[in-house]
Each structure stands twice: as structure tokens, then as C-alpha cells.
């Protein structure tokens, strides 16, 4: 008898890896997020932003120290490094470079200890620990977050970003004009749109004192990688950005007194950390609903909350307060989701249990 007759054809044999994963594991996602945050650190080194780099590294160290303390207190054999490192990097990236490195270390460590003790760990917490740290940092030292260079009059202009671009502190790329001309001829010209020089430089590096606000092109690239590898769901960010952009474009001019339907969406996206925070904070593990209707409500509410709190690109810390508000709203949405699941289970299981009892009695 041939061996194929016993075990079957080669294509029918059992595999030593019989499982197929529909989505990456939490461990793979954490490694992917960390890998995409590291280019931001590299850009800080290349641009010689050593004060911002010191704040980011100290915040990361503070988060890791907090994890070590928790591990020692509960006598955990395995010490987790990736999760606290990501939380520390996000916290440091959202702090202004003028913040004290020592203060960033102590504040991050104490905040992470508090959040781990009260709200849970990396994936079990219902509140975003980096957002809590930034909110506390702002309340302790508001002066360090006075980083915006735009006035209410600037926001009322048709192209409010031009006020920032034309500032003396803004560094224009040498190839900005060539790239802008090419895009106007080939892409925007098809829609009758002409963008001025400077937007490419603004996308590359805004020059903000807050590192998370600076390298928006890296953030866009990171989002494409995470979404394409199915490491993050694109539904919530897409709905959120759409709602926020419509409000900035239409409702914003009514508030600032600018031209109707001419709110500067590009400015709003690039100068308040909207892209960075949407990618790394808005869908933090354990803080978002599960169902599609829950995610829809969450994203729409986040869009309105961002417009009310962040404004039109003139807030250095508004996004984290919006995140904290959405953490509470998300918890309420998840209560309704749990109730809905319970009702469905009762609706399906009760008749079946009754049928089983009737069959047993018969």
C-alpha cells in the first residue's frame, strides 16, 4: 500500500499551521504602530529638534518605569515593554518641546500608574492614558502650550494657512514651488483648483513646537500602511474626518466671519494634530464601540466634538480633551451595545430552552 493511500494526497494532508487569522494579532499591531512611530523620532534627530527629542524620550522612560513598578507590585513574571513604550511615545509627541523633560518623565509615570490602577491596562482601559497625561500637563503648565501663531482674524481669511506659511518662522522647502506647479498642472487643474506655494512644506513639516503636529506626511503614510495591512479599521477615521471637514468648511466661516463655505480644511487638518491623533488616539484599544452603528455614532459625535473643542486648527491641546469626552460617550454606547446583545441572546435562547424542556417532558 502506498503512503498516499494512507495519508491522502499531498494537498489533502494536515498542515502544522492549520489556523488562518482574519486580522493581525494585538502583538503584531503593537509592533506595527511602534515601527511607524520611529520615523517621527528619526525626523526629530534629522531636524536637530533635540529639546523635543528629550521630552519624548523622558515621557517614554516614565511610561516604562510605571510598567516596571506595576509588575513588581503584582509580581508579574513577564514585563510588557511595547505597550508602555507606545503610550510614552504618544505622550511625548503631544507635549510641546518647551516642556521640562524631568516634568514630562514624572508626569507620565504618575499618570500611567494612576490609569493602570484605576482604569486597567493597555487593552482593558476604557480611557486613553496618553490623553489623560496631556490634559494634566496642560492644566499644570498652560503657558507651555501657547504655540499657535494664528489670530482670529487669520482664521477668518479664505486661505488661513497662508498666514502661517508667510510667517518668518516657517521654513519653506526648496522644491515646494516645483511640486506645487506640477500638482496644479496635472491633478488640481482637472478640478479647476489652484493651490499656492507653501502647502507642500506645511504637509512635510509645520515647524510646530509639538512634534505630533509637525510631520503630517509621515502620518498620512503611516495611516495607509496600517489600513492596508488591516491593523486598524478605517471606518471611524473616515467618518470622523468627513464630519469634521464639512463643519470646518461650512460652519467655521459663520463663526469666524470669513467667506461663506470657505473654511480652510487643510489648515485644520495640519496644524492641530488632527491627523496624528486620529490615527493613534481616536481608536485606542478598549475605548471604541464594537458594532457598526456604535462606531457610526462614535465617529459622528467625535466630529462634532472636535469642531467645538479643537476649532478650525487653532488649538494645541483640544484634541485630547475631545478624546476624553469621547471615552465617556463610548462607554455609554458600549452599555447600549451590551444590552442589545443580551436582548438578542434572550430572544434566541429562551424559545429554544422552552422547546428543549417540552421535548424532555414529552
RAVENRA-V960286 format. One record per pair of residues at least 12 apart in sequence whose C-alpha atoms are under 10 Angstrom apart, sorted by the first residue. I is the first residue (numbers start at 1). GAP is how many residues later the second one is. Records with the same first field share a line. If there is no record, write none. Layout:
I = GAP / GAP
This chain:
22 = 208
23 = 206 / 207 / 208 / 209
24 = 205 / 206 / 207 / 208
25 = 206
26 = 97 / 205 / 259
27 = 55 / 56
28 = 203
29 = 197 / 200 / 201 / 202 / 203
30 = 52 / 53 / 55 / 56 / 201
31 = 51 / 52 / 55
32 = 190 / 193 / 194 / 197 / 199
33 = 49 / 53 / 189 / 190 / 192 / 193 / 198 / 199 / 246 / 247
34 = 48 / 49 / 51 / 52 / 53 / 55 / 56
35 = 51 / 187
36 = 182 / 183 / 185 / 186 / 187 / 189 / 190
37 = 49 / 52 / 53 / 56 / 175 / 181 / 182 / 185 / 243
38 = 51
39 = 176 / 179 / 180 / 183
40 = 13 / 49 / 53 / 171 / 172 / 174 / 175 / 176 / 178 / 179
41 = 12 / 15 / 16 / 48 / 52 / 170
43 = 162 / 168 / 171 / 172 / 175
44 = 12 / 167 / 170 / 171
47 = 158 / 160
49 = 48 / 160 / 162
50 = 47
51 = 45 / 46 / 47 / 48 / 49 / 50 / 158
52 = 40 / 41 / 42 / 43 / 44 / 45 / 46 / 47 / 48 / 49 / 157 / 158 / 159
53 = 39 / 40 / 44 / 48 / 158
54 = 38 / 43 / 45 / 46 / 47 / 48 / 50 / 51
55 = 34 / 36 / 37 / 38 / 39 / 40 / 41 / 42 / 43 / 44 / 45 / 46 / 47 / 48 / 49 / 50 / 156
56 = 32 / 33 / 34 / 35 / 36 / 37 / 38 / 39 / 40 / 41 / 45 / 48 / 49 / 155
57 = 28 / 31 / 32 / 34 / 35 / 36 / 44 / 47 / 48
58 = 30 / 31 / 33 / 34 / 42 / 43 / 44 / 45 / 46 / 47 / 48 / 49 / 50 / 51
59 = 26 / 28 / 29 / 30 / 31 / 32 / 33 / 34 / 36 / 42 / 43 / 44 / 45 / 46 / 47 / 48 / 49 / 50 / 74
60 = 24 / 25 / 26 / 27 / 28 / 29 / 30 / 31 / 32 / 33 / 44 / 45 / 48 / 49
61 = 23 / 24 / 27 / 28 / 31 / 43 / 44 / 45 / 47 / 48
62 = 22 / 23 / 25 / 26 / 30 / 40 / 41 / 42 / 43 / 44 / 45 / 46 / 47 / 48 / 49 / 50 / 51
63 = 18 / 20 / 21 / 22 / 23 / 24 / 25 / 26 / 28 / 42 / 43 / 44 / 45 / 46 / 47 / 48 / 49 / 50 / 67
64 = 15 / 16 / 17 / 18 / 19 / 20 / 21 / 22 / 23 / 24 / 41 / 44 / 45 / 48
65 = 16 / 19 / 20 / 40 / 41 / 43 / 44 / 45 / 47 / 48
66 = 18 / 40 / 42 / 43 / 44 / 45 / 46 / 47 / 48 / 50
67 = 12 / 13 / 14 / 16 / 17 / 18 / 42 / 45 / 46 / 49 / 54
68 = 12 / 13 / 16 / 45
69 = 40 / 44
70 = 42 / 43 / 46 / 47
80 = 42
82 = 40
83 = 38 / 39 / 40
84 = 28 / 37 / 38
86 = 36 / 44 / 194
87 = 21 / 25 / 35 / 41 / 42 / 43 / 44 / 46 / 193 / 194
88 = 16 / 17 / 20 / 21 / 24 / 41 / 42 / 45
89 = 41 / 123
90 = 39 / 40 / 41 / 44 / 121 / 122 / 186 / 187 / 190 / 191
91 = 13 / 17 / 38 / 39 / 40 / 41 / 42 / 43 / 46 / 121
92 = 12 / 13 / 16 / 38 / 41 / 42 / 118 / 119 / 120
93 = 37 / 41 / 116 / 117 / 118 / 119 / 120 / 121 / 183
94 = 36 / 37 / 39 / 40 / 115 / 116 / 117 / 118 / 119 / 179 / 182 / 183 / 222 / 223 / 226
95 = 38 / 39 / 40 / 42 / 43 / 49 / 50 / 114 / 115 / 116 / 117 / 221 / 222
96 = 38 / 41 / 42 / 48 / 49 / 50 / 51 / 112 / 113 / 114 / 115 / 116 / 117 / 220 / 221
97 = 47 / 48 / 50 / 111 / 112 / 113 / 114
98 = 45 / 46 / 47 / 48 / 49 / 111 / 112
99 = 38 / 39 / 42 / 44 / 45 / 46 / 110 / 111
100 = 44
103 = 34
104 = 29 / 30 / 33
107 = 26 / 27 / 29 / 30 / 33
108 = 21 / 22 / 24 / 25 / 26 / 28 / 29
109 = 24
110 = 23
111 = 18 / 19 / 20 / 21 / 22 / 23 / 25 / 26
112 = 17 / 18 / 20 / 21
113 = 16
114 = 15 / 18
115 = 12 / 13 / 14 / 15 / 17 / 18
116 = 13
121 = 164 / 165
122 = 162 / 163 / 164
123 = 161 / 162 / 163 / 164
124 = 161 / 162 / 163
125 = 159 / 160 / 161 / 162 / 202
126 = 158 / 159 / 160 / 161 / 162 / 198 / 201 / 202 / 204 / 205
127 = 157 / 158 / 159 / 160 / 161 / 196 / 197 / 198 / 199 / 200 / 201 / 203 / 204
128 = 153 / 154 / 155 / 156 / 157 / 158 / 159 / 192 / 195 / 196 / 198 / 199
129 = 152 / 155 / 195
130 = 151 / 190
131 = 146 / 150 / 186 / 188 / 189 / 190 / 191 / 192 / 193
132 = 188 / 189 / 191 / 192
133 = 187
134 = 183 / 185 / 186 / 187
135 = 182 / 183 / 184 / 185 / 186 / 189
137 = 180
138 = 178 / 179
142 = 175
144 = 65
145 = 64 / 65 / 170 / 171 / 172
146 = 63 / 169 / 170 / 171
147 = 61 / 62 / 63 / 167 / 168 / 169
148 = 16 / 60 / 61 / 123 / 124 / 165 / 166 / 167 / 168
149 = 14 / 15 / 18 / 20 / 59 / 165
150 = 13 / 14 / 17 / 163 / 164 / 165
151 = 12 / 163
152 = 103 / 104 / 105 / 162
153 = 103 / 104 / 105
154 = 102 / 104
155 = 97 / 98 / 100 / 101 / 102 / 103 / 108 / 109 / 112 / 113 / 157 / 158 / 159
156 = 96 / 97 / 98 / 99 / 100 / 101 / 102 / 103 / 106 / 107 / 108 / 156
157 = 96 / 99 / 100 / 101 / 102 / 105 / 106 / 107
158 = 95 / 100 / 101 / 102 / 103 / 104 / 105 / 106
159 = 36 / 37 / 99 / 100 / 103 / 104 / 105 / 106 / 107 / 108
160 = 98 / 102 / 103 / 104 / 105 / 106 / 107 / 108 / 152 / 153
161 = 37 / 38 / 41 / 103 / 104 / 105 / 106 / 107 / 109 / 110 / 152
162 = 34 / 35 / 36 / 37 / 40 / 105
164 = 34 / 38 / 42 / 103 / 107
165 = 32 / 33 / 34 / 36 / 37 / 41
166 = 32
169 = 38 / 39
170 = 28 / 31 / 32 / 35 / 36 / 37 / 38
171 = 27 / 30 / 31 / 34 / 35 / 36
172 = 25 / 26 / 27 / 28 / 29 / 30 / 32 / 33 / 34
173 = 24 / 25 / 26 / 27 / 28 / 29 / 31 / 32
174 = 27
175 = 22 / 25 / 26
176 = 20 / 21 / 22 / 23 / 24 / 25 / 26 / 28
177 = 19 / 20 / 21 / 22 / 23 / 24
178 = 19
179 = 18 / 21 / 22
180 = 14 / 15 / 16 / 17 / 18 / 19 / 20 / 21
181 = 13 / 14 / 15 / 16
183 = 12
184 = 12
199 = 67 / 68 / 71
200 = 17
201 = 14 / 16
202 = 12 / 13 / 14 / 15 / 64 / 65 / 68 / 69
203 = 12 / 13 / 14 / 15 / 16 / 17 / 63 / 64 / 66 / 67 / 68
204 = 12 / 13 / 14 / 15 / 66
205 = 12 / 13 / 65
206 = 64 / 65
207 = 64
208 = 63 / 64 / 65 / 108
209 = 107
210 = 61 / 62 / 63 / 106 / 107
211 = 62 / 65
212 = 59 / 60 / 61 / 62 / 63 / 64 / 65
213 = 56 / 57 / 58 / 59 / 60 / 61 / 62 / 63 / 64 / 103
214 = 56 / 57 / 58 / 59 / 62
215 = 55 / 58 / 60 / 61
216 = 53 / 54 / 55 / 57 / 58 / 59 / 60
217 = 53 / 58
218 = 58
219 = 54 / 56 / 57 / 58 / 59 / 60 / 61
220 = 55 / 56 / 59
222 = 54 / 57
223 = 14 / 52 / 53 / 55 / 56 / 57
226 = 53
227 = 52
232 = 47 / 48 / 51
233 = 46 / 50
234 = 45 / 49
235 = 57 / 60 / 61 / 64
236 = 42 / 43 / 46 / 47 / 52 / 56 / 59 / 60 / 61 / 62 / 63 / 64 / 66
237 = 38 / 41 / 42 / 45 / 46 / 62 / 65 / 66
238 = 40 / 61
239 = 56 / 57 / 58 / 59 / 60 / 61 / 63 / 64
240 = 38 / 42 / 56 / 57 / 58 / 59 / 60 / 61 / 62 / 63 / 64 / 66
241 = 28 / 33 / 34 / 37 / 58 / 59 / 61 / 62 / 65
242 = 57 / 58 / 61
243 = 56 / 57 / 58 / 59 / 60 / 61 / 63 / 64
244 = 21 / 24 / 25 / 30 / 55 / 56 / 57 / 58 / 59 / 60 / 61 / 62 / 63 / 64 / 67 / 68
245 = 18 / 19 / 20 / 21 / 23 / 24 / 58 / 62 / 67
246 = 15 / 17 / 19 / 57 / 61
247 = 14 / 16 / 18 / 56 / 57 / 59 / 60 / 61 / 64 / 65
248 = 13 / 14 / 15 / 16 / 17 / 18 / 19 / 20 / 21 / 56 / 58 / 59 / 63 / 64 / 65
249 = 12 / 13 / 14 / 15 / 16 / 17 / 19 / 63
250 = 12 / 13 / 14 / 15
251 = 12 / 56
252 = 12 / 13 / 55 / 56 / 59 / 60
253 = 59
255 = 56
256 = 56
263 = 49
264 = 48 / 49
265 = 47 / 48
266 = 46 / 47
267 = 45 / 46 / 47
268 = 39 / 42 / 43 / 44 / 45 / 46 / 47
269 = 43 / 44
270 = 43
271 = 41 / 42 / 43 / 44 / 45
272 = 38 / 39 / 40 / 41 / 42 / 43 / 44 / 45 / 46 / 47
273 = 37 / 40 / 42 / 43 / 44 / 45 / 46 / 47
274 = 32 / 36 / 39 / 44 / 45
277 = 42 / 43 / 46
278 = 41 / 45
281 = 38 / 39 / 42
282 = 16 / 17 / 20 / 37 / 38 / 40 / 41 / 42 / 44 / 45
283 = 12 / 16 / 40
284 = 39 / 43
286 = 41 / 44 / 45
287 = 36 / 37 / 39 / 40 / 41 / 42 / 43 / 44 / 47
288 = 38 / 39 / 41 / 42 / 43 / 45 / 46
289 = 38 / 40 / 41 / 42 / 43 / 44 / 45 / 46 / 47 / 48
290 = 40 / 43 / 44 / 47 / 48
291 = 42 / 43 / 46
293 = 40 / 44
294 = 36 / 39 / 40 / 42 / 43
295 = 35 / 38 / 39
297 = 32 / 33 / 36
298 = 28 / 29 / 31 / 32 / 35
299 = 27 / 31
301 = 21 / 24 / 25 / 28 / 29
302 = 17 / 20 / 21 / 23 / 24 / 25 / 27 / 28
303 = 19
304 = 18
305 = 13 / 14 / 16 / 17 / 18 / 20 / 21
306 = 12 / 13 / 14 / 15 / 16 / 17 / 19 / 20
307 = 12 / 15
308 = 14
309 = 12 / 13
310 = 12
